[in-house]
Amino acid sequence: MEDNKVKIHQDEKIQVEKDGQTIDCDLLFSFESDDTLKTYLGYTDNSLDTNGRTNIYVSAVDPFAGDLKLEDITDPREIDMIREVLERLDQEANS
């Protein structure tokens, strides 16, 4: 994986469409990939999973598209890259 520079965001919000509703979410981090030419946004709606951990979502944005729509990530290589970034963020937060 290339060395993705991750930007941490504080007090920034984004709006996400979910089940036909607009939800305000906290933007947590973003990074760009030279391989995919996309920007990835990590965000949360502050909901909790069954273990009591905050749900974090990651979506891709094509910065060259006219409208900045959040895209689902389905490519296994992108998923692996995101997993590595999340693991690195977790290690940095716990060190």
N, C-alpha and C positions, 0 to 999 in steps of 0.2 A: 504494500500500500504506500502511496506517496505520503509525504508528511503534510497532512491536511492541517492548516492553521485554523484553529477553532476560536471563534469569538464568543465570549460569554456576554449575555444580555441581562440587564437588570431593569426592572420596572418598565419593560416594553410589552405591549399587547399586540396580538393579531386576532383576526376574526376568522373562524373556521365554520364551514357549512357541514352540519351533521344531522342526518335524518330530517332534512328540510328546515332545520333551525340554524340560526346564526349564534355561535357560541364564542364568547370572549375567552381567549387563552393567554397564558403568560408565555412569552418567547424566552426560552432558556439559553439556546446557543444556536450558532449557524457556522457552516463551513462550506467552502467551495472545493470542487474536485476538478482537477485538470483532465482527468481521464474521461469523465462524463460531460464536462462543461455545464454542470448543474450546481446550484446552490442548495444546500440541505438545511432545513430548519427543524430544530428540536423544540417542542412546546408541550404544555400541559394544560388541561382543563381543571386541574387540581382534584380530580376524582381519584378514588383509591381502589386498588385491586383487592382480591380476597385476602391477601396477606397484610393489608394495611399500608402498602407502599403506593406512592403517588404514581399514577399512570403518566408515562412520557411517550409522546408520539413524534415521529420524524417523517417529514414529507419533503419531496424534491420540488424545486422551482427552476424553471428554465428561464434564465435571465435575458435570453434573446427573444423570448416570446413577447407578443404585444401586451397580453394581460398576464399578470403574475398569479396563475392558478396553482394551488397546491396539488401535486401529483402523487398518487400512490406509488410505493416502491415495491416492485415485484421481481426485479432482476436479482438473482442470487449473489452476483458479485457486488452489487450495490448494498445488499443486506449485510454481507460480510464486512464491507468497508465501514458501514454505520456501526455495526457491532464492535469493531475495533476502536472506533472513535469513542463510543459510549464506555467501553472498558477503560480507555485511557483517561477519560474524564472522571470516572469513578476512582481510579488509582490516584489521580492528582488531588481529588477532594479528600481522600482518606490518608494522605501522606503529610 
